[in-house]
């Protein structure tokens, strides 16, 4: 696998498809997707180019793209049936993009037998690309990222409550104050942007009720290679499952255990 070639592809798509339409979407470029989501022409166009490029770089390796799965859920079968597969989120944080927020990303991961072994997170509006590969570390702007342990007395983090049932949400919101003043909830946490904040020290943990592979496989390997942990709330290490359960990523094992100890029961583990 040519890590630099994948990075170049992701950055090219971000620069030629995503960036030109940022804060410049035309009428008809945005459509409803499900009950509480949106999709744009940018999502579709970016995914086509990423799929083509990845297929050229690694012929025969299936590509599991978010929009392809939305059109045909059987595409997800490759994550369990193929020894290697690409996972693509052509525009993470689509709603943020539509609303003019810079906190969107173009993301790709390589998965082997369910394990995320490489990840690329490009934040075009922030001008940064994060790259991680199993055993080779996590990098940004030519600098290796090593996440320092979090301060247990001043934890900063959040749990996304989007898609939670009302009872779970109430329990999570009630439990967060036990983690300190820097803890809280958010309706949504845009994965690419938030994982970049976790590995650079702005966040100490991130919690998600849903863990779709395109949202979390790139970030999981980034966090792991920077020295953090990414596990489901039940304690199992993150794997790029077709449909994953509640997920908790943290700066270090101690932080993961602290947060899980407070919120694990709230999310039903």
Secondary structure, DSSP 8 states (H G I E B T S, - for coil): --HHHHHHHHHHHIIIIIGGGTT---TTSEEE-SSS-EEEHHHHHHHHHHHHHHHHHSTT-EEEEHHHHHH-GGGGGHHHHSSEEEEEEEEETHHHHHTT-S--EEEEEEEETTEEEEEEEEETTTTEEEEEETTTEEEETTEEE------TTS--EEEE-TT--HHHHHHHHHHHGGG-TTEEEES---HHHHHHHHHHTS-SEEEES---HHHHHHHHHHHHHHT-EEEETTS-B----SS---EEEESSHHHHHHHHHHHTTTTT-
